[in-house]
Amino acid sequence: MKTSHTVVTSDARELHTVVEDSVELVVTSPPYPMIEMWDDLFTTLNPETGTHLENESGDKAFESMHAELDTVWNELSRVLVDGGIACINIGDATRKLGDEFRVYQNHARIITGMVNAGFSPLPEILWRKPTNSGAKFMGSGMLPPNAYVTLEHEYILVFRNGVESRHFEPKSEDRYAASYFWEERNTWFSDVWTDVNGELQSLDAETGARDRSAAYPFEIPYRLINMYSVYGDTVLDPFWGTGTTSLAAIVAGRSSIGYELDDELVTAFKSQLDGVQDFSQQVSTQRIQDHVAFVNERRADGGSFEYTADAYNVPVITSQEQQFQLYHPTTVTEPEPGSGRGDEREFTVTHEPFTTEHTDSLEKEPGENTDTTLTDF
Ligand SMILES: C[S@@+](CC[C@H](N)C(=O)[O-])C[C@H]1O[C@@H](n2cnc3c(N)ncnc32)[C@H](O)[C@@H]1O
């Protein structure tokens, strides 16, 4: 299997290289309006925003920042297939401008922008960021009534492009092979995620990219890609940053397209690509091992299994999981300097089926629980 991963260093308000109805999923996290680190960027996109901030007009600054994001949401409805899903990770902002301290509800304003662009909102996910214990309440004291609640969650807003869901041929191989385990479904399709750790991907500190990246945890795009796309699909991230979405697409065996204004972040992405084979092996091995642990636990509780996921010879709960198949990236080809259009770089990845042999080395780590090897089944 081959996938392609294109990075375009250009403004996502016009997705000029992406043709109509050509991507099946959007996974992204925009710059957060009213969070100070993005003030300069929003002012570059629209100088009026800077004036509103200087005048301490919070409402107007908030609205003019969102007006720029709205142009991207409109582009998404053009390039996404009918029924394709768009997932937008966003946090609200608390800020004091002039005398007024308040919350700016980015999630609510994005829902309005997406509905205006023709999307149907679907049930959303809240994910809980790891907390810093008591330090988060510093300065709030113990006296009512003037303290504020600390925001420790972000939203993953989920939308469908248009009214109808995507259609597939009965027994579509790309769809059935992309199935997830029953117990993964139970966690992933819950409305609150408390098990995502907020660690940044490793970045080259020398480029200063980490400070600007605001990367989301790998687990977020990885889950969303598995939840909302099938093999053969292309995932678009219009606010690509360090390319966490593309990294997740490579591990999940999907193609990707990213738009990003900051060219330096592509360097950060390249350094992550160096270790993608090992990283992917760890992710896939963990999924299989977690499943084996689930099987053992359920059996210990007296449960039984009717079906088998043939590629891994592990018991599964439903017939839909029988063709479950993970892929492993084997080679990554970087674009030749000067190839492609000026602002476009395309990485090509070949994948082979991920087999139980890939898990062997990790299962034999000293001290690890060897009760749960795949060969037991
Ligand atoms: C919150 S960060 C995304 C981080 C990304 N999810 C990751 O894991 O690295 C938003 C990114 O959008 C980029 N950006 C902002 N406005 C843009 C625009 N109009 N077109 C393209 N990229 C933009 C910023 O440079 C920044 O890297």
Ligand as a Chemical Component Dictionary entry (heavy atoms), coordinates in Angstrom:
data_LIG
# 
_chem_comp.id                   LIG 
_chem_comp.type                 NON-POLYMER 
_chem_comp.pdbx_formal_charge   0 
_chem_comp.three_letter_code    LIG 
# 
loop_
_chem_comp_atom.comp_id 
_chem_comp_atom.atom_id 
_chem_comp_atom.alt_atom_id 
_chem_comp_atom.type_symbol 
_chem_comp_atom.charge 
_chem_comp_atom.model_Cartn_x 
_chem_comp_atom.model_Cartn_y 
_chem_comp_atom.model_Cartn_z 
_chem_comp_atom.pdbx_ordinal 
LIG C1  C1  C 0  -2.782 25.331 16.913 1  
LIG S1  S1  S 1  -1.564 25.239 15.663 2  
LIG C2  C2  C 0  -1.775 23.616 15.012 3  
LIG C3  C3  C 0  -0.844 22.604 15.649 4  
LIG C4  C4  C 0  -0.929 21.242 15.000 5  
LIG N1  N1  N 0  -2.203 20.590 15.282 6  
LIG C5  C5  C 0  0.212  20.358 15.509 7  
LIG O1  O1  O 0  -0.051 19.307 16.103 8  
LIG O2  O2  O -1 1.368  20.760 15.362 9  
LIG C6  C6  C 0  -2.181 26.254 14.368 10 
LIG C7  C7  C 0  -1.264 26.355 13.161 11 
LIG O3  O3  O 0  -1.984 26.981 12.105 12 
LIG C8  C8  C 0  -1.078 27.787 11.354 13 
LIG N2  N2  N 0  -1.917 28.784 10.659 14 
LIG C9  C9  C 0  -2.605 29.794 11.184 15 
LIG N3  N3  N 0  -3.327 30.454 10.266 16 
LIG C10 C10 C 0  -3.103 29.819 9.095  17 
LIG C11 C11 C 0  -3.588 29.997 7.764  18 
LIG N4  N4  N 0  -4.429 30.983 7.458  19 
LIG N5  N5  N 0  -3.161 29.143 6.805  20 
LIG C12 C12 C 0  -2.300 28.135 7.114  21 
LIG N6  N6  N 0  -1.813 27.913 8.351  22 
LIG C13 C13 C 0  -2.209 28.740 9.345  23 
LIG C14 C14 C 0  -0.153 28.363 12.404 24 
LIG O4  O4  O 0  1.084  28.766 11.840 25 
LIG C15 C15 C 0  -0.003 27.169 13.374 26 
LIG O5  O5  O 0  1.113  26.396 13.052 27 
# 
loop_
_chem_comp_bond.comp_id 
_chem_comp_bond.atom_id_1 
_chem_comp_bond.atom_id_2 
_chem_comp_bond.value_order 
_chem_comp_bond.pdbx_ordinal 
LIG C1  S1  SING 1  
LIG S1  C2  SING 2  
LIG S1  C6  SING 3  
LIG C2  C3  SING 4  
LIG C3  C4  SING 5  
LIG C4  N1  SING 6  
LIG C4  C5  SING 7  
LIG C5  O1  DOUB 8  
LIG C5  O2  SING 9  
LIG C6  C7  SING 10 
LIG C7  O3  SING 11 
LIG C7  C15 SING 12 
LIG O3  C8  SING 13 
LIG C8  N2  SING 14 
LIG C8  C14 SING 15 
LIG N2  C9  SING 16 
LIG N2  C13 SING 17 
LIG C9  N3  DOUB 18 
LIG N3  C10 SING 19 
LIG C10 C11 SING 20 
LIG C10 C13 DOUB 21 
LIG C11 N4  SING 22 
LIG C11 N5  DOUB 23 
LIG N5  C12 SING 24 
LIG C12 N6  DOUB 25 
LIG N6  C13 SING 26 
LIG C14 O4  SING 27 
LIG C14 C15 SING 28 
LIG C15 O5  SING 29 
# 
